[in-house]
Amino acid sequence: MTIRPWVICAERRGVEFRVWGDRLIIRAPEGFLLPRRRAMLAKRKPEIIRFLIDRGAAEILRQVIHPVGSRGPEHDNPLDYRFDPATGRWIVDPGWWRRLPGRPKYPLGG
């Protein structure tokens, strides 16, 4: 059995998993961490950590690629979004990458 369904099922039952470096931190409701489950967690700890890291990375990519959500066909290009450090938010700014300093003024391929 892969670890993914087990972790998801445990989370639905109120278990919280966190990764801190190479440590796996688990907060679970009373009675969840039976000796058999503790042994399984210890044995499969690296696999659980890898799953949690990969899942977190996928969520970050989803936020970066479509940070605001679909706002119509004119805003479906991921290049239309840029992060504004002044406000700490993603904003829609079509063609912002064309205005970067040092970018050639002629079209590519021509």
Backbone hydrogen bonds in HBPLUS format (Angstrom, degrees):
<---DONOR---> <-ACCEPTOR-->    atom                        ^
c    i                          cat <-CA-CA->   ^        H-A-AA   ^      H-
h    n   atom  resd res      DA  || num        DHA   H-A  angle D-A-AA Bond
n    s   type  num  typ     dist DA aas  dist angle  dist       angle   num
A0007-VAL N   A0003-ILE O   2.96 MM   4  6.18 165.3  1.98 165.8 169.5     1
A0008-ILE N   A0004-ARG O   3.04 MM   4  6.24 170.1  2.05 160.4 163.1     2
A0009-CYS N   A0005-PRO O   2.95 MM   4  6.01 159.1  1.99 144.2 150.1     3
A0010-ALA N   A0006-TRP O   2.92 MM   4  6.11 157.8  1.97 147.9 154.4     4
A0011-GLU N   A0007-VAL O   2.88 MM   4  6.13 154.9  1.95 150.3 157.3     5
A0012-ARG N   A0008-ILE O   3.06 MM   4  6.33 148.7  2.16 143.4 151.5     6
A0013-ARG N   A0009-CYS O   3.21 MM   4  6.51 130.2  2.47 136.6 149.3     7
A0013-ARG N   A0010-ALA O   3.02 MM   3  5.06 133.9  2.24  96.0 109.4     8
A0015-VAL N   A0010-ALA O   3.05 MM   5  5.45 162.1  2.08 142.2 138.8     9
A0014-GLY N   A0011-GLU O   3.04 MM   3  5.13 160.2  2.08 108.3 110.8    10
A0016-GLU N   A0027-ARG O   2.76 MM  11  5.06 165.5  1.78 152.8 158.0    11
A0027-ARG N   A0016-GLU O   2.93 MM  11  5.06 160.9  1.96 145.9 152.1    12
A0018-ARG N   A0025-ILE O   2.83 MM   7  4.97 146.2  1.94 150.4 156.2    13
A0025-ILE N   A0018-ARG O   2.79 MM   7  4.97 171.0  1.79 152.8 154.6    14
A0020-TRP N   A0023-ARG O   2.97 MM   3  5.09 165.8  1.99 143.1 147.7    15
A0023-ARG N   A0020-TRP O   2.94 MM   3  5.09 161.1  1.98 123.6 127.2    16
A0032-PHE N   A0029-PRO O   3.12 MM   3  5.79 160.0  2.16 143.9 143.0    17
A0034-LEU N   A0032-PHE O   2.89 MM   2  5.77 133.2  2.11 108.6  94.2    18
A0037-ARG N   A0034-LEU O   3.00 MM   3  5.26 116.0  2.42 105.7 121.1    19
A0038-ARG N   A0034-LEU O   2.90 MM   4  6.17 162.2  1.93 162.5 168.5    20
A0039-ALA N   A0035-PRO O   3.01 MM   4  6.19 158.0  2.06 147.3 152.3    21
A0040-MET N   A0036-ARG O   3.09 MM   4  6.35 155.6  2.15 142.9 149.5    22
A0041-LEU N   A0037-ARG O   2.85 MM   4  6.08 162.0  1.88 154.6 159.4    23
A0042-ALA N   A0038-ARG O   2.94 MM   4  6.15 159.3  1.98 149.2 154.7    24
A0043-LYS N   A0039-ALA O   2.97 MM   4  6.13 157.5  2.02 146.2 152.5    25
A0044-ARG N   A0040-MET O   2.93 MM   4  6.06 155.3  1.99 151.0 157.2    26
A0048-ILE N   A0044-ARG O   2.98 MM   4  6.26 156.9  2.03 158.5 166.1    27
A0049-ILE N   A0045-LYS O   2.93 MM   4  6.14 166.8  1.94 161.5 164.6    28
A0050-ARG N   A0046-PRO O   2.99 MM   4  6.16 161.5  2.02 145.5 150.5    29
A0051-PHE N   A0047-GLU O   3.00 MM   4  6.20 159.6  2.04 145.4 150.8    30
A0052-LEU N   A0048-ILE O   2.95 MM   4  6.20 165.8  1.97 155.5 158.8    31
A0053-ILE N   A0049-ILE O   2.95 MM   4  6.15 159.1  1.99 152.9 158.6    32
A0054-ASP N   A0050-ARG O   2.91 MM   4  6.07 167.6  1.93 153.0 156.7    33
A0055-ARG N   A0051-PHE O   2.89 MM   4  6.04 159.6  1.93 151.0 157.0    34
A0056-GLY N   A0052-LEU O   3.01 MM   4  6.13 155.4  2.07 141.7 148.3    35
A0057-ALA N   A0053-ILE O   2.92 MM   4  6.17 156.0  1.98 151.8 158.4    36
A0058-ALA N   A0054-ASP O   2.98 MM   4  6.20 155.9  2.04 148.1 154.3    37
A0059-GLU N   A0055-ARG O   3.12 MM   4  6.37 152.5  2.20 144.3 151.2    38
A0060-ILE N   A0056-GLY O   3.07 MM   4  6.36 156.0  2.13 147.3 153.5    39
A0061-LEU N   A0057-ALA O   3.01 MM   4  6.29 160.2  2.05 150.4 155.4    40
A0062-ARG N   A0058-ALA O   3.00 MM   4  6.28 154.7  2.07 146.0 152.8    41
A0063-GLN N   A0059-GLU O   3.09 MM   4  6.38 154.1  2.16 147.1 153.4    42
A0064-VAL N   A0060-ILE O   2.98 MM   4  6.26 149.8  2.08 149.4 158.1    43
A0065-ILE N   A0061-LEU O   2.86 MM   4  5.97 169.7  1.87 158.1 160.6    44
A0066-HIS N   A0062-ARG O   3.07 MM   4  5.96 163.6  2.10 143.6 148.7    45
A0075-HIS N   A0072-GLY O   3.04 MM   3  5.63 160.2  2.08 118.7 125.0    46
A0080-ASP N   A0077-ASN O   2.87 MM   3  5.54 165.2  1.89 122.9 127.9    47
A0081-TYR N   A0078-PRO O   3.25 MM   3  5.81 169.4  2.26 115.4 118.6    48
A0093-ASP N   A0080-ASP O   2.62 MM  13  5.27 169.3  1.63 173.4 173.7    49
A0082-ARG N   A0091-ILE O   3.04 MM   9  5.65 153.7  2.11 154.5 162.8    50
A0091-ILE N   A0082-ARG O   2.92 MM   9  5.65 165.3  1.94 159.7 163.3    51
A0084-ASP N   A0089-ARG O   2.92 MM   5  5.64 179.7  1.92 163.0 163.2    52
A0088-GLY N   A0084-ASP O   2.73 MM   4  5.64 143.4  1.86 154.6 167.0    53
A0096-TRP N   A0093-ASP O   3.12 MM   3  5.68 145.3  2.25 149.5 144.4    54
A0098-ARG N   A0095-GLY O   2.93 MM   3  5.36 147.6  2.03 111.3 121.2    55
A0099-ARG N   A0096-TRP O   3.08 MM   3  5.47 149.3  2.18 107.4 116.3    56
A0103-ARG N   A0100-LEU O   3.27 MM   3  5.76 156.2  2.33 135.0 134.4    57
A0110-GLY N   A0107-PRO O   3.40 MM   3  5.86 150.1  2.50 131.8 130.0    58
